[in-house]
Amino acid sequence: MLVRLQSLLILFLFPCHLFAQSGNRFTVSGYVRESGSLEALIGVNVYLPGTTTGTTTNTYGFYSLTLPAQDSVRLAYSFVGYETVAYTIPLRANQTRNILLAPGQALSEVEIKAGNTVEKVSESPRMSTIDVPVAQIKKITAFLGEKDVLKVLQLMPGVQKGSEGQTGIYVRGGGPDQNLIILDDAVVYNANHLFGFFSVFNGDAIKSVELIKGGFPARYGGRLSSVIDLNMKDGNREKLHGEGGIGLIASRLVLEGPLTKNRKPGERSGSFLISGRRTYLDFVGAPVINAQTNGQLNAGYYFYDLNAKANYDLTSKDKIYLSGYFGRDRFYADDKVLNTDTGLRWGNATGTLRWNHLFNQKLFSNLSLIFSDYKFQISSVEKSTQDTAVYSLFYNSGIRDLSLKYDFDFYPTPQHSVRAGIQGIYHRFTPSAVVLQNATIRQSIDNATNIDVLESGVYMEDTWRPSTRWRLNGGVRLSYFWGQNINYLRPEPRLSVAYTLKPDLSVKASYALMNQYVHLLSNTGIGLPTDLWVPTTDRVKPQQSQQVAAGIAKDFTNSGLTLTIEGYYKQMNNIINYKEGASFLLINDPTNANSVRWEDNVTAGRGWSYGAEFLLQKKVGRFSGWAGYTLSWTQWQFAELNGGQPYYPRYDRRHDISLVGIYELNKRITLSALWVYGTGNALTIPVGRYDTYRLDNSLIYTPRTSDDYGSQKNTFRAEPYHRFDVSIQFHKQKKHHERTWEFSAYNLYNRRNPFFYRLESVAATATTPSRTALFRYSVFPIVPAISYNFKF
């Protein structure tokens, strides 16, 4: 089957290949790597200076540029954070040129004026796409000193934050399940540590990160709102290298180096990378007091994650990559007075095996075998005085994927860059597995039922430059889903267009249709990360969105600034949500657990979002950073929620502002600061309360009056969110290593941002009667931090 597929795709591209060979043309191709480590560089600009002719390196550092025959051409290679180089190359035959770029941070504004050292956003047909250099992420002030990729993406326009301090990503009106988060081609279903306060991505092991909010290329599918594409470092091929850090709550270490020692020039090479991180909250935490019994409650929490990667050159045309991630969170509590044990565990595991093959200088392929597994478990055990279990509850959910993916990159002419491929994903869901044992009634229930489905897609896209003014990225993806008694076959057209009005200024527009066949349900009523992944079924249709966007892109070459202004409208259909009061923890009626389908607890609806985004960004120079602003509206509508009327979801925000600045005072001192502001979340606040009492083992509800105590959904607005963070880094280069001390302060002016609200009774005083009042609770006041980082 695989051989047939490969032959079919090659035959499809063969006519283009013949057309490209017509005339007297030759190809310059090769790999671009980092000098000193031989790390492949993604997205390097390869171009003819003074023209719009050029290309960029792919995910594996490969480039190909076909030009008319001539005595010689001068090609320039540029990348953010690296020194630009140019070479004169004879072009009377096909040429292979592997290029090394040396890292170089421009500390003088004069240094970035010469040449096209920064990719021009005005020349790219793509829009709604943001990438942040990892080197810049490491300089931005962070909560408790923990550098976090997802929290940096929260500072971008079009991305709304979750609760205070958390890493939740809500893009252009979509929920967390509508973000496709991929690490080396593997899907990461839950990207959170510490109940969402940190992400699972160790910045020291990440090579690149890209956020796509709209105008999606056809190679991506399966989600409605965004793609977060992360690539791990390959590892240093030249020498053993390490870096790490010690912070207030966690420490980390990365080791990388060559697989073969004393390698001779031209000899096959490879490299490895191993990264680990662990918190020590469970070591430094102290017992807490149970408010109900005044007894000791021994509780603890920890998380850890491991990244590993290895690659090897089989031949000059064949390379293999093996990478993986494994991470776990665990919370536990042992109450000696109530004699109960409670536990909460979740974690991800991914693995990717890839084979690169270069058919010729124009046709590059990559075959990937991908594994992804996410599991979540809650356990609660009540013991007798003889330490035997009287009551136990185990709740499990998860999703496991096995995927095969085959992609081709084809470069027929400088005007065309073609990508095509196919992917199949075998999903296994465990949507609600409850194991309940009760010694009193001798009852044991286990309703674990696996659901197996197949999701696949085939795509083709082309980045086309029909003239010096037009740039287009167009394509189509054909997605297919097979489940129990159902199947869907849906086309997904994509188009992004840019038109150059004048040098460094262009107007852009895009359209994308997306389908999503897996869904995430979050029961916010119990306050735990009980995320439940479920598939499309005969009763739950695939989610679908259509998004249009338009805007302008401007490059200020002399200053290194880029400006993008975009407006968008997105329509979402068949989005799902819990019905009022629904829960998958069926502990109130466990005997009925087997007869309840999860579809009975959800309702389908629609949503729409529209707005405008502004981003002024500077990636290089002594002073760098960005200013972002979002004006947006998001509404959802479900027939069985809020009386069928539209309402604003929790993370709808009218205004969102982010100001981020990094200043290299000199080679030894780096300053960083950020300020954020956001309209308060939309919440539902109760307007009254019921008295309750127990009589004859029955729960009786007695309303104070006969009035309706309900209220419209999410009509209350929390107070605006804003804070100011600062940090200072002190660098020192030693003989064999470099060390950095960082001092930071989160929420410097001690803003009491709302985390949640609650109605509480206020006792009567001599002058006022008893009453019910709404109280605001905050989590983080000013939080200072110190961390130590090192490289060797």
C-alpha positions in Angstrom: 0.0 0.0 0.0 2.8 2.4 0.9 4.7 1.7 -2.3 1.6 2.3 -4.3 0.9 5.6 -2.6 4.5 6.7 -3.1 4.3 5.8 -6.8 1.0 7.6 -7.2 2.3 10.8 -5.7 5.5 10.8 -7.7 3.6 10.2 -10.9 1.3 13.1 -10.0 4.3 15.4 -9.6 6.2 13.9 -12.6 4.5 16.2 -15.2 5.5 19.2 -13.2 9.0 17.8 -13.0 9.2 17.5 -16.8 7.9 21.0 -17.2 10.4 22.3 -14.8 13.3 20.7 -16.7 12.2 22.3 -20.0 14.6 25.1 -21.1 18.1 25.6 -19.9 17.7 25.6 -16.1 19.8 24.3 -13.2 19.1 23.8 -9.5 21.0 24.9 -6.4 20.0 22.8 -3.4 21.3 21.7 0.0 20.9 22.1 3.7 21.4 25.1 5.9 22.7 24.4 9.4 24.0 26.3 12.4 27.7 26.8 12.6 29.2 25.1 15.6 26.4 22.6 16.2 25.2 21.6 12.6 21.6 22.0 13.8 19.2 22.2 10.8 17.6 25.7 10.6 14.0 26.1 9.7 12.7 28.9 7.6 16.0 30.4 6.4 15.5 32.9 3.5 17.5 31.9 0.4 17.2 34.6 -2.3 18.8 36.6 -5.1 19.6 40.0 -3.6 17.7 42.9 -5.2 15.0 40.6 -6.5 11.9 38.8 -5.2 13.2 35.4 -6.4 13.9 33.1 -3.5 12.7 30.3 -1.3 12.9 29.1 2.3 14.3 26.0 4.0 11.7 23.4 5.1 11.4 21.7 8.5 14.6 19.8 8.0 16.7 22.7 6.7 16.5 21.7 3.0 16.2 24.2 0.2 16.0 24.1 -3.6 16.0 26.9 -6.1 15.9 26.4 -9.9 17.2 29.3 -12.0 18.1 29.9 -15.7 21.6 28.8 -16.7 24.3 31.5 -16.4 27.9 31.8 -15.5 27.2 32.5 -11.9 24.6 33.7 -9.4 24.9 35.3 -6.1 22.7 33.8 -3.4 22.1 35.3 0.1 21.1 33.3 3.2 19.5 35.1 6.1 17.7 34.1 9.3 16.6 36.0 12.4 19.4 35.9 15.0 22.1 34.8 12.6 24.6 36.6 10.4 23.6 36.9 6.8 26.0 35.4 4.2 26.1 35.5 0.4 28.0 33.3 -2.1 28.7 33.5 -5.8 27.8 30.1 -7.3 28.5 28.9 -10.9 25.3 27.8 -12.6 26.3 25.7 -15.7 25.2 22.5 -13.9 23.1 21.5 -10.9 24.8 22.5 -7.7 24.7 21.2 -4.1 25.6 23.8 -1.5 25.3 23.1 2.2 25.5 26.3 4.1 26.5 27.2 7.7 25.1 30.3 9.5 26.8 31.7 12.5 24.7 32.9 15.4 24.9 36.6 15.8 22.8 38.9 18.0 22.7 42.4 16.6 23.2 44.9 19.4 23.6 47.9 17.2 20.8 49.3 15.1 23.3 49.9 12.3 24.0 46.2 12.1 20.4 45.3 11.0 20.2 48.0 8.3 22.5 46.3 5.8 20.8 43.6 3.8 17.6 41.7 4.1 18.4 40.0 7.4 14.8 39.6 8.5 12.1 37.8 6.7 9.7 40.3 5.1 6.1 39.6 6.1 5.0 41.8 3.2 6.5 39.2 0.7 4.9 36.1 2.2 1.4 35.1 1.0 0.6 33.6 4.4 -1.2 35.7 7.0 -2.4 35.2 10.6 0.9 33.4 11.3 3.3 34.3 14.1 6.6 32.9 15.0 8.7 34.0 18.0 12.5 33.1 18.1 13.2 30.7 21.0 16.2 32.9 21.9 13.8 35.8 22.4 11.4 33.6 24.5 14.2 32.9 26.9 14.7 36.6 27.6 11.1 37.5 28.3 10.1 37.7 31.9 8.2 34.7 33.1 6.1 33.5 36.1 8.4 32.1 38.8 11.2 32.3 36.2 9.9 29.3 34.2 10.2 30.1 30.5 7.0 29.0 28.9 6.2 28.8 25.1 2.4 28.8 25.5 2.4 31.8 27.9 4.4 33.8 25.4 1.9 32.9 22.7 -0.8 34.2 25.0 0.7 37.6 24.6 0.0 37.7 20.9 -3.1 39.4 19.3 -6.0 37.0 18.6 -5.0 34.8 21.6 -7.0 35.1 24.8 -5.7 33.8 28.1 -7.4 31.4 30.5 -7.5 32.1 34.2 -4.9 33.9 36.2 -1.4 32.5 35.6 -2.6 29.6 33.4 -1.5 28.5 30.0 -4.9 28.1 28.4 -5.1 29.1 24.7 -8.3 30.5 23.2 -7.8 31.6 19.6 -10.3 33.8 17.7 -13.3 32.6 19.7 -12.4 28.9 19.8 -12.0 26.6 22.8 -8.9 24.7 23.9 -9.8 21.5 22.0 -9.8 23.6 18.7 -6.0 24.1 18.9 -3.8 21.5 17.1 -0.6 21.3 19.3 2.0 19.2 17.6 5.6 18.3 18.8 7.7 16.8 16.0 4.5 15.7 14.1 3.0 14.1 17.3 -0.3 15.6 18.7 -0.1 16.7 22.4 -3.6 16.4 23.8 -3.0 18.0 27.2 -0.2 20.6 27.2 -0.5 21.5 30.9 1.5 21.0 34.1 0.4 22.1 37.6 -3.3 22.3 36.8 -2.5 24.6 33.8 0.0 27.0 35.4 2.9 25.7 33.2 3.0 24.0 29.8 4.8 20.6 29.2 7.3 22.2 26.8 10.8 22.7 28.0 12.1 25.7 26.2 15.7 24.5 26.3 14.7 21.5 24.1 12.6 23.5 21.6 14.1 24.7 18.3 11.2 26.5 16.7 7.5 27.4 17.5 4.9 28.8 15.1 1.3 29.9 15.7 -1.2 29.8 12.8 -4.5 31.5 13.6 -6.0 31.6 10.1 -5.3 31.1 6.4 -4.2 27.5 7.3 -2.1 25.7 4.7 -3.7 22.5 3.4 -1.1 20.3 5.1 -2.8 21.0 8.5 -6.2 19.7 9.5 -8.3 18.3 12.3 -8.9 21.5 14.3 -10.9 24.7 13.8 -9.0 27.6 15.5 -5.2 27.3 15.5 -2.1 25.2 14.9 0.8 25.4 17.3 3.7 23.7 15.5 6.8 23.0 17.7 10.0 21.3 16.7 12.6 19.9 19.0 16.3 20.5 18.6 18.1 17.8 16.7 21.2 17.9 18.9 24.7 19.1 18.5 26.7 17.2 15.9 30.0 18.7 16.7 30.6 18.4 20.5 28.9 17.6 23.8 26.9 20.5 25.0 24.6 21.1 27.9 22.4 23.7 29.5 20.0 23.9 32.3 18.6 25.9 35.2 17.6 25.8 38.8 14.4 27.7 39.8 12.1 28.1 42.8 9.8 25.2 41.8 11.7 23.1 39.2 15.0 22.3 37.7 15.9 21.2 34.2 18.9 19.9 32.3 19.6 19.3 28.6 22.4 17.2 27.2 23.2 17.0 23.5 26.1 15.8 21.4 27.3 13.7 18.4 26.6 10.0 18.1 30.1 9.4 16.7 33.4 10.8 18.1 36.3 12.1 16.1 34.2 12.2 12.9 36.2 12.8 9.7 35.0 15.4 7.1 32.4 13.8 4.8 31.8 10.9 7.2 28.2 10.0 8.2 27.1 11.8 11.3 24.3 11.9 13.8 23.4 13.5 17.1 21.3 13.0 20.2 19.4 15.2 22.7 18.1 14.3 26.2 16.2 16.8 28.3 14.6 16.4 31.7 12.7 18.6 34.1 11.1 18.0 37.5 9.5 20.1 40.2 10.3 19.6 43.8 7.1 20.9 45.3 6.5 17.5 46.9 9.9 17.8 48.7 9.4 21.3 50.1 5.6 21.2 50.7 4.3 21.0 54.3 1.2 19.2 55.7 -2.0 21.3 55.7 -4.9 21.3 58.1 -8.2 19.9 57.1 -10.8 22.5 57.8 -13.5 20.0 58.5 -11.7 17.9 61.1 -8.6 19.9 62.2 -6.7 16.7 61.3 -3.5 16.5 59.4 -3.8 16.2 55.7 -0.6 15.0 54.1 -0.8 16.3 50.5 1.8 16.6 47.7 2.2 17.4 44.1 4.9 16.9 41.5 5.4 16.9 37.7 8.2 15.8 35.5 8.9 15.5 31.8 11.5 13.9 29.5 12.4 14.7 25.9 14.7 12.6 23.8 15.8 12.7 20.2 18.4 11.1 17.9 19.1 11.4 14.2 21.5 9.8 11.9 22.5 10.2 8.2 22.1 6.8 6.5 23.4 8.2 3.2 23.7 11.6 1.7 20.0 11.3 0.6 18.6 9.4 3.6 18.3 10.6 7.2 16.3 9.1 10.1 15.0 10.9 13.2 13.6 9.3 16.4 12.1 11.6 19.0 9.8 11.2 22.0 8.2 13.0 25.0 7.0 11.6 28.3 5.5 13.6 31.1 3.4 13.0 34.2 1.5 15.1 36.9 0.5 13.6 40.2 -1.5 15.1 43.1 -2.1 13.0 46.2 -3.7 13.5 49.6 -3.9 11.2 52.6 -6.2 12.2 55.4 -5.4 10.2 58.5 -8.5 11.5 60.4 -11.1 10.9 57.7 -9.1 7.8 56.6 -9.3 8.6 52.9 -6.8 8.5 50.0 -7.3 10.8 47.1 -5.2 10.9 43.9 -5.1 12.8 40.6 -2.9 11.8 37.7 -2.5 12.8 34.1 0.2 12.7 31.5 1.3 12.5 27.8 3.5 10.2 25.9 4.6 10.7 22.3 6.9 9.1 19.8 7.9 9.9 16.2 10.0 7.9 13.8 10.8 9.8 10.6 12.7 9.0 7.4 13.8 11.7 5.0 14.6 10.8 1.5 15.9 13.1 -1.3 14.7 11.7 -4.7 16.6 14.5 -6.5 17.5 18.1 -6.0 13.8 19.2 -6.4 11.8 16.4 -4.7 12.1 15.8 -0.9 10.0 13.4 1.1 9.4 12.5 4.7 7.7 9.4 6.1 6.6 9.5 9.7 5.3 6.9 12.1 3.7 8.7 15.1 2.4 7.6 18.5 0.5 9.7 21.0 -1.1 8.8 24.3 -2.9 10.9 26.9 -4.3 9.5 30.1 -6.2 11.0 33.1 -7.2 9.3 36.3 -9.0 10.3 39.6 -9.0 7.9 42.5 -10.7 8.1 45.9 -10.6 5.4 48.5 -12.3 5.5 51.9 -10.9 3.0 54.4 -12.3 1.4 57.6 -10.5 1.4 60.9 -9.0 -2.0 59.9 -7.4 -0.2 56.9 -9.6 -2.1 54.4 -11.4 -0.3 51.5 -15.1 0.5 52.3 -15.7 2.6 49.2 -13.5 3.2 46.2 -13.9 5.2 43.0 -11.6 5.2 40.0 -12.3 7.4 37.0 -10.2 7.0 33.9 -10.3 8.7 30.5 -7.8 8.9 27.6 -7.1 8.9 24.0 -4.4 7.0 22.1 -3.3 7.6 18.5 -1.2 5.6 16.0 -0.6 7.6 12.8 1.2 7.1 9.5 2.1 10.3 7.5 3.9 10.7 4.2 4.8 14.2 2.8 6.5 15.5 -0.3 8.1 18.9 -0.9 8.6 19.7 -4.6 10.4 22.8 -6.0 9.8 22.8 -9.8 10.6 26.5 -10.4 11.2 29.7 -8.3 7.5 30.5 -8.9 6.2 27.2 -7.4 6.7 25.4 -4.1 4.5 22.4 -4.0 3.6 20.2 -1.0 1.5 17.1 -1.0 0.9 14.2 1.3 -1.4 11.8 3.1 -2.0 10.9 6.7 -4.0 8.2 8.5 -4.7 8.3 12.3 -6.1 5.4 14.3 -7.8 6.8 17.4 -8.7 4.8 20.5 -10.9 6.7 23.0 -11.7 5.7 26.6 -14.4 8.4 27.1 -15.6 7.4 30.6 -14.3 4.5 32.6 -15.7 4.4 36.2 -14.8 1.6 38.6 -16.9 1.8 41.8 -16.8 -0.6 44.7 -19.0 -0.4 47.8 -18.5 -3.0 50.5 -21.9 -2.2 52.1 -24.0 -3.3 49.1 -21.3 -5.5 47.6 -21.4 -3.6 44.3 -18.7 -3.3 41.7 -19.2 -1.4 38.4 -16.8 -1.1 35.5 -18.1 0.6 32.4 -14.8 0.9 30.5 -15.6 0.8 26.8 -13.1 1.6 24.1 -14.1 3.4 21.0 -12.0 3.0 17.9 -12.2 5.3 14.9 -10.1 6.2 11.9 -9.3 9.8 10.7 -7.4 10.4 7.5 -6.6 13.2 5.0 -4.9 13.8 1.7 -3.7 17.2 0.6 -1.9 19.3 -2.0 -0.9 22.9 -1.8 1.2 25.3 -3.9 3.0 28.6 -3.0 2.8 30.4 -6.4 4.4 33.6 -7.5 2.7 34.5 -10.8 4.3 37.9 -10.9 6.5 40.3 -8.9 3.4 41.7 -7.2 1.2 38.6 -6.5 1.9 35.8 -4.0 -0.6 32.9 -3.5 -0.8 29.9 -1.3 -3.6 27.7 -2.4 -4.6 24.1 -1.8 -7.2 21.6 -0.8 -7.4 18.9 1.9 -9.8 16.0 1.6 -10.6 14.7 5.1 -12.2 11.3 5.8 -13.6 10.0 9.1 -14.8 6.4 9.8 -16.5 5.5 13.0 -19.2 3.1 14.3 -21.9 3.1 11.6 -20.8 6.5 10.2 -18.3 8.0 7.8 -17.7 11.5 6.5 -15.8 12.6 3.4 -15.3 16.4 3.3 -13.2 18.7 1.1 -11.4 21.6 2.8 -10.3 24.4 0.4 -7.7 26.9 1.5 -6.4 30.1 -0.1 -4.1 32.9 1.0 -3.3 35.8 -1.3 -0.9 38.8 -1.0 -0.6 41.7 -3.4 2.4 44.1 -3.2 1.3 47.7 -3.4 4.8 49.0 -3.2 8.1 47.6 -1.8 7.6 46.5 1.8 3.8 47.0 1.7 1.2 44.5 0.7 -2.5 43.7 1.2 -3.5 40.2 2.1 -6.7 38.0 2.3 -7.3 34.4 3.2 -10.1 31.8 3.4 -10.0 28.4 5.2 -12.6 25.7 5.8 -11.8 23.3 8.6 -13.3 20.1 10.0 -12.8 18.6 13.4 -13.7 15.1 14.2 -12.5 14.8 17.9 -14.0 16.9 20.7 -13.0 17.9 24.2 -15.5 18.2 27.1 -14.6 20.1 30.2 -16.8 19.9 33.3 -16.0 23.2 35.1 -18.4 22.5 37.9 -16.0 20.3 39.9 -12.9 22.4 39.6 -10.6 19.6 38.3 -8.9 19.1 34.9 -11.4 16.3 34.0 -10.9 16.8 30.2 -12.8 14.2 28.3 -11.8 13.5 24.6 -14.6 12.0 22.6 -15.0 11.2 18.9 -17.7 12.1 16.3 -20.5 9.6 16.5 -23.9 9.0 14.9 -25.4 11.5 17.3 -22.5 14.0 17.5 -21.5 15.6 14.1 -18.1 16.9 13.2 -17.3 20.5 14.1 -16.8 22.8 11.1 -15.6 26.4 10.7 -15.2 28.8 7.9 -12.9 31.8 8.4 -12.1 34.8 6.2 -9.5 37.4 7.0 -8.0 40.5 5.3 -5.3 42.9 6.2 -2.1 44.7 5.4 1.5 43.9 6.1 4.3 46.5 6.3 8.1 46.0 6.7 10.2 48.9 8.0 13.5 47.6 6.7 15.7 50.3 8.3 14.5 49.7 11.8 13.7 46.0 11.6 10.0 46.5 12.5 7.1 44.7 11.0 3.5 45.8 11.2 0.4 43.6 10.5 -3.2 44.7 10.8 -5.9 42.1 10.2 -9.7 41.8 10.4 -11.4 38.4 10.5 -14.8 36.7 10.7 -15.2 33.0 11.7 -18.4 30.9 11.7 -18.4 27.6 13.8 -21.0 24.9 13.5 -21.7 21.8 15.5 -19.6 22.8 18.5 -20.6 20.9 21.6 -20.9 21.6 25.3 -22.3 20.0 28.5 -25.9 20.3 29.2 -26.8 22.1 32.3 -25.9 20.0 35.4 -24.4 17.1 33.4 -21.4 15.2 34.7 -19.5 12.0 33.8 -18.8 11.2 37.4 -22.0 9.1 37.9 -21.5 8.6 41.7 -25.1 9.7 42.5 -26.5 6.9 40.5 -23.8 4.4 39.9 -26.1 1.5 39.2 -27.3 3.2 36.0 -23.8 4.0 34.8 -23.8 1.3 32.1 -27.0 2.5 30.5 -26.0 6.2 30.1 -24.2 7.2 26.9 -21.9 10.2 27.0 -23.8 11.8 24.1 -26.8 12.1 26.5 -24.9 14.7 28.5 -24.0 17.1 25.6 -25.7 19.5 23.3 -24.6 20.9 19.9 -24.7 24.5 18.8 -22.9 27.1 16.8 -20.7 30.1 17.4 -19.2 33.1 15.6 -16.3 35.4 16.2 -15.1 38.6 14.5 -12.6 41.3 15.3 -9.4 43.2 14.4 -5.8 42.5 15.4 -2.8 44.8 15.5 0.8 43.7 15.9 4.0 45.8 15.7 7.0 43.4 16.1 10.7 43.6 16.3 12.7 40.4 16.4 16.3 41.7 16.3 18.4 44.5 17.6 19.4 45.8 21.0 15.8 46.6 21.7 13.2 44.0 20.6 9.7 42.9 21.4 6.2 43.7 20.3 3.0 45.6 20.9 -0.3 43.8 20.2 -3.9 44.8 20.4 -7.1 42.7 19.8 -10.7 44.0 19.5 -13.0 41.0 19.2 -16.5 39.7 19.8 -17.4 36.0 20.3 -20.9 34.4 20.8 -22.1 30.9 21.2 -25.7 29.6 20.8 -27.1 26.2 22.0 -30.8 25.2 21.8 -30.6 23.6 25.3 -28.5 26.4 27.1 -29.5 29.9 28.1 -33.0 29.3 26.8 -31.7 29.0 23.3 -30.4 32.6 23.2 -26.9 33.6 22.2 -24.4 34.3 24.9 -20.8 35.3 25.4 -18.5 32.4 26.3 -16.3 32.7 29.4 -13.2 33.9 27.5 -14.8 36.4 25.2 -12.8 39.6 25.6 -13.6 42.9 24.0 -10.1 44.4 24.4 -6.8 42.7 24.9 -3.4 44.6 25.0 0.1 43.2 25.3 3.3 45.3 25.5 6.6 43.3 25.5 10.1 44.8 25.6 13.6 43.3 25.8 16.6 45.6 26.0 20.2 44.4 25.7 21.9 46.9 28.0 25.3 45.3 27.1 26.6 41.8 26.6 26.3 41.1 30.4 22.9 42.6 31.3 19.5 42.0 29.7 16.3 43.8 30.8 12.8 42.6 30.1 9.3 43.9 30.9 5.7 43.3 29.9 2.3 44.8 30.6 -1.0 43.1 29.7 -4.6 44.3 29.9 -7.8 42.4 29.1 -11.5 42.9 29.5 -12.9 40.7 32.3 -14.2 37.2 31.6 -17.9 36.7 31.1 -19.4 34.8 34.1 -22.7 33.5 35.4 -23.4 34.7 38.9 -26.3 33.3 40.9 -28.9 35.8 42.0 -30.2 33.8 45.0 -29.8 30.8 47.2 -31.8 27.8 48.5 -31.8 26.5 52.1 -31.3 22.8 52.3 -31.7 20.3 55.1 -31.7 16.5 55.4 -34.8 14.6 56.7 -35.1 10.8 56.8 -32.0 10.4 54.6 -33.6 12.5 51.9 -32.3 15.9 50.7 -35.0 18.5 50.8 -34.7 21.9 48.9 -36.6 24.8 50.4 -36.5 28.0 48.4 -36.6 31.3 50.4 -39.3 32.5 48.0 -41.1 31.3 44.9 -39.0 33.6 42.7 -37.0 32.2 39.8 -33.4 32.0 41.0 -31.9 31.5 37.5 -30.1 34.2 35.5 -29.0 34.7 31.9 -25.8 32.8 31.1 -22.5 34.8 31.4 -24.1 38.3 31.8 -21.8 39.3 34.5 -18.4 40.7 33.6 -15.4 40.2 35.9 -13.2 43.1 36.6 -10.5 43.9 34.0 -7.3 41.9 34.1 -3.9 43.7 34.0 -0.4 43.3 35.4 3.2 44.4 35.0 6.1 42.0 35.0 9.9 42.8 35.0 13.1 40.9 35.0 16.9 41.4 34.8 19.4 38.9 33.6 23.1 39.0 34.5 25.3 37.0 32.1 28.9 36.0 32.6 31.1 34.0 30.3 33.5 31.7 32.2 36.3 29.7 30.7 34.3 26.6 30.1 30.7 27.7 30.6 28.3 30.6 30.7 26.1 31.3 33.6 23.0 33.6 34.0 21.3 34.8 37.1 17.8 36.1 36.6 15.7 38.1 39.1 12.1 38.7 38.2 8.8 40.0 39.7 5.4 38.9 38.5 2.6 41.4 39.0 4.9 44.1 40.2 2.2 46.6 41.3 0.3 43.9 43.2 -2.9 44.0 41.2 -5.6 41.8 42.8 -6.9 40.2 39.6 -10.1 38.1 39.9 -9.6 34.3 39.9 -13.2 33.4 40.9 -16.3 34.9 42.6 -18.5 33.4 45.3 -21.7 34.4 47.1 -21.2 34.3 50.8 -23.2 35.2 53.9 -22.2 38.3 55.9 -23.2 38.2 59.5 -25.4 41.0 61.0 -23.8 43.8 62.9 -25.2 46.3 65.3 -26.0 48.6 62.4 -26.6 46.3 59.4 -28.7 43.2 59.0 -27.3 39.9 57.7 -26.9 39.8 53.9 -25.5 37.9 51.0 -22.6 39.5 49.2 -20.4 38.7 46.2 -16.8 38.1 47.1 -13.8 38.3 44.7 -10.9 35.9 45.2 -7.4 36.5 43.8 -4.5 34.0 43.5 -1.2 35.8 42.8 -0.1 39.1 44.5 3.4 40.3 43.6 5.5 37.1 43.1 9.3 37.6 43.1 11.5 34.9 41.7 15.2 34.0 41.2 16.7 31.4 39.0 20.2 30.3 37.9 20.9 29.1 34.3 24.0 27.7 32.8 25.5 26.5 29.5 28.6 24.4 28.9 
